[in-house]
Amino acid sequence: MSPAKRRMRTADRAAQVTSTEVTEPETPPAGAPPAKLTGPAATGTRPAAGSRRASRLVDIADAVGVHVSTVSRVLNGDPRLSIRQETLERILDAARTQGYRPNALAQALKRDRTGAFAFVIPLLRNPIWVRLQRGALQRAAELGYAVMIMEEPTEAAKPPGAYRYLVEESRADGLLLATALRTNKDDPAVREVPHVYVNRRGPERGNDVVMDEAGAVGLFVDHVASLGHRSVVLIDGPRDVDTVHRRVAAARRHCASRGMSAAIRHAPATEEGGWDVTRRMLRAGKLPTAFGVGSINQLFGVLAALRDAGAPVPGEVSVVSFDEDECLAFLEVPVTSVSMPLAELGAAAVDALISRVEGARTAGVLVREPMFLVPRASVGPAAGPR
């Protein structure tokens, strides 16, 4: 085996060492008086798992009969280390048997990194955000990073620079910013620390990781147009939310290209928001024949208002949600939706942030796939006048 291949194999083997805990007690020095037993030891009960001492480099060195520095270099995959293969195997086996786990703080100090990111998200009840978070958490774990979740109240959104202290105080290596606040104003406070904007666009170019909202709206418009609908309404969140801004622009553009009418209604991204805006439309008279709804919370309010008014779905109004969730298949009328690449968005955001932490200059990221329509029973042919 060549030296290069052996070094790669050593690094791979070292990376596979998993985490358990060592249970053997320490041996007292020779000649020392017997220790007085107190606590759990005096009563014969076993200590709590959290009180057991984890394996150390010196424990592995003692078990194998080598210097502790040799153990350290093996487990860190030092390419300059010259050591017999038999000794290397014994060190790795001892580390695995003892459940050795590297000290995260020591490694962070050595690399001048914390190994953690802060993920700032809006405080929403929308379950769809769980998929985005899961995608980010899984990708970070694969690459050896931890992620702190920070929830920001939507009614008191802060500028991105308000979170700079997390990097400056060495609590995190970088920021994943998914705050609801939409702004075109440059923020010097955040410009100097590694960051990416997630599911929204920031003021500076190249730091955005977003989904193809225009493509999602195109799927909705194409689907209802194919069934004869000529009037649509987009019910969505506040104007200053970036995803809403992009969907609105796309709805107007797609409908105009097809000669269709497009109404826009903004409301809070809640059940009450969907209920209130739909009730106002019902009181105003004739409804558009196809509804596109921005959030799953709004969707429930929209459906309740239509049901309360005796407007059947899809007999009179067809409804499509821009949030996909399995629960939509189990409603009284299963709701058609557009499934967005949320887990992929989270993973792409972590990849982009790591590139910035490492000093690479990268472009913004547009996550297009997988995105598809999930057809269910809430969409039908366009109805005649009410």
N, C-alpha and C positions, 0 to 999 in steps of 0.2 A: 504494500500500500504506500503510495507516495506521501511525503510529508504534508502536502496541501490537503489531500483527501483525509489524512488522519486528523488534521486540525479541524476540518469541517465536521468529521464524525464526532470528535471530542466536544465541540460546541453544541452539536445536536443532542448528544447524550446528556450534557450538563443542563440543557434547557428542559429536558424531560423529567428532571428531578422534581417530585411533587411534594406537597406540604402535608406533614402529619406532626405529631408531637412526641417528644421523648419522655418516657416515664421512669427510667432508671434514676434512683437517688444518687447524689454525689457521695463519693467515698471520703470520710474525714481523714485528715493527715495522720500518719503513724504516731502513736504515743499520745494522741489527744484524748482527753477524758470523754467518756460517753456523754452525748448531749441529752439534756433533760427534755423529755417528750411533752409537748403541749398541744392543745388544739386537736385537730382530727387525728394526728399521729398517736396521741395519748389514748384516745378512745377506740383506736382500731378502725376508724372510718377512712375511706379513701378521699383524698383531696379533690376539690372541684377541678374539672378539666381545665378551666381558665388559669389555674395556679401552677400547672406543669411548665417546666422550663423547656424551651425549644432547643433543638440541636444547634451547636455552634461549630465554627470551623475547627476549633481546638479539639472538640469531641471526635470529629472525623479524623483529624491528624493522629490522635492517640490510638484510635481503632486500627488505623492502617500502619502506623509506625513511621510517619514521615513528618516533615516540618509543616507548620501551619501555613506558611507562605506557599508551599507547593500545592496544598489543597485549594487555597484561594486562587492561584493561577489556573488550576485545572477547571474549577467551577466557573471561572470567568472566561474560559476559552482562550487563554493567552497563546497566540500563535508562535511566540518565541520560546515557549517552554519545551525543553528536551527531556523526555521522561520515558521509561520503559512502558510498553503497552500493558503489561501485567499490572504494574503499579497504578496506571491510569484507570484500569477497569476496577481495581479494588477501591479506589477513591470514589468513583461514581457509584459503585454498589453500596458502599458505606453511607454515602450521602442519601441515597434513596431509602435504604433500610432505616436510617435514623430520622427520615422525614425532614431533612435540612431545607430551610427556606431562607433565601437571602434577606438581609436587613434592608427594607425599602428606604429607610431614612439615610443609611450610609450610602446606598447606591445613588440616591438623589443628590447628596452632597458631592459625591465624586463626579457626577455628570453635570452639576450645577443645574439640575432640573428637578421638578417636583414629581413628574410622572402623572400629573393630574390636569384635567381641564374643568372649567366652570361652564355649565350649560344653562343659560338664562332663558326661561320660557315664560309665556304669558300664563297667568293663573286662570285656567279655563276648565270647565267640566267636560269638555269635548273628549270622548274616549279615543278619538282618532290620534291625538297627540301621543298616546302610549306607543303607537307603532314607530313614530319618529324617534322617540326617546330610546326604544329598544334597539333600533338600528344603530344609533350612535353608541349606546352602551356595549353592544356586542362587538362592534368594530374596534372600539377602544380597547376592550379586553383582549381581543386577538393580538393587538399591537403592544400590549403591556401597559396601557394607561387606565387610570381610574377617572370617573366623571362625577362631578358634584352637580346636582340639579338645584337650581335656584328659581323659585317661582316668583313672578312679578305681577302684582295686581294690575289689571288692565285699566282701572280707573286712575291709577297713579304711576303710569309708565315713566321710566327714567331714561335719560339719554344714555347711549352706550358707554360714554366715558365715565359714568358713575360706577362702573365695575372694573375700572382699570386697577384699582387698589389690590384686587385679588392676585394680579400678576406681580405688581410692584412689591407686595408683601410676601412673595414666594408661596402663596397658597395654591397657585395654578400656573401652568406654563402658557396657557392661552385661553381665549374666550370664544365660546359658541353662542352667538347672540340671535335668539329667535324672538326677541321682544316684539310686541304688537305695534310699537310706535313707528310710523313711517315718516322719514325726514330726508330731505335732499341737502341738508346743511352739514358741512364737513365738521367733524368733531376731533379737534387736535388731541384731546385727552386720550382717545382710544387709538389714534393713528400709530402711536409709538409702541404698542404692545401687539403680539400676535393675536389675530382675531379673524373670524369669518361671520358673515350674516347668514342665518339659516332660515329658509322659507320666506325671505324678504330681501330686498335690495338695500344696500347701504349707500352712503353718499360718495364713497370713493370707488373707482373701478377696480375690478379684479378680486373683490373680497366677498362675492355673492355666491351662495349655493342654493339654487331655487329649483322648483319643479315647473313643468310646462303648463302653466295655467291656461294659456291661449289654446293649447292643444286640447285640454280638457273641455273648454267651452265649445271648441269646434266639434268634438264628439257629440255633445248635447244638441247643438244646433242642427248638425247633419242628421241625427237620429229623428228628431221631431219633424224636421222638414221633409224627410222621406215618407212620413205618415200624413202629410198634407197640412201641417201647422204653418200658419203665416204670421202669427202674433205670439211673442214670448215675453215673459217677464223674468228678470233676474232679481231674486230676493237675496240680499247679501248683507254683510256686516258694515261697520262704519267706514266712511270714505278714507280715513287716514290709516287703514290697515293695508299693507302693501299687496297681499294676495287679492284682496277685494278690488283694489285699484286695477290690477292686471286683468282680473276676470271681467270687470265692467268694460274696460277698453276693448277686450277681445269680443265680448258679446255685441257691442255696437258694430265692430268691424265685420264680424261674421254675418250678422243679420243684414247689414247694409249690402254686402256682396250678393246676398240671395234675394234682395228686395223684400225682406221681412221687417215687421215692426218690432222694436225692442224697447220695453219699459224697464227702468231701473228703480228698485226700491231698497233703500238702506234702512237697517234696523239693528238693534243690539243682537249679538250672536247667542240668543237665548230662546227658550220656548215662548216666553212672553213676547219677545221681539217678533217672532214668526207669527204668533197669534194676532198681535195688534196690527201689523202691517197688512195681513190678509183680510182682517175685519174691515179695515179702511177701504181696501180695494173692493170688497163686496158691497159696501155702502155706496161706493162711487158709481156702480153700474156694471156694464159689460166687462167680463174678465178676459185677459189673454187666454189662449187655449193651452199654452204650455208654460209650466213653471220650472225654472231652474233655481235650486235653493243652495246657498253657500255652505251652511253648516248643518250638522245632524240635529243640533239642538233647535235651530230655527225650523227645521223640517217637521219636527213633532208638533210645534205650534201651528204651522201652516196646515197640516193634515187635520188637526183638531178644529180649526176655524172652518175649513171647507166642510167637514163632517157636520159641524153644528149648524151650518147654513143650508145643509141639504144639497150641496154641490158634489155630485158623485165623481170619484176618481177611479178609472180614467174616462168615465162617460162624458163628463163636461170639461174636466181639466186634467191634463196629463202632468205628472210631477217627476222630476229628476233631481237626485241629491248629488252634490259634489263631494260629499263624504260617504265612503263606502264602509259598511260594517255588517257583519253577519246577521245582526238583529233585524236588519231591514227586510230580510227574507221571511220573518215571522210576524210581521204586522198584519192587520186585518186586510190591507191591500199591500202586498209586497212591493217595495219601492225600487225602481230602476236607479242605478247610481253610476258614477264614474270612479273607478278604482285608481288611486294615485300611488306613485312609488315612494311611500313615506319611509319605509325602512331603508331603502336605497338612498334616500335623501340624507338620513341621519349618518349612514356609513360614509357617504361622499363628503359630508361636512367634516367628519373626523379626519379623513385623509387630507382634505384641503388645509385644515388647521395644523396638522403635523408638518406639512410642507412649509408652512409659514414659520413654525417654531424652529425648523431646521434652516431657515434663511433663504428658502427658494422663492423666486418670484413666479407666481402662477396666475393664471387667468381665472375669471369667474366660472362657475360650473352650472350647467343646465341639465337637470336629471329628467330625461324623457321617458324612460322605460323602467319597469313595465307599467303601462297605463292603458286601460281598456274600459269599455262600457260593460256594465253588468245588467243585462235586460231582465226586467221582472214585470209585474202586472200593472204598474202604475202609469204606463204610457200606452196610448191607443190612438186610433185615427182621430184627426181633428173633428171636434163637434161643431154643429151649426150654431147660429145665434141663440143666446140664452133666452 
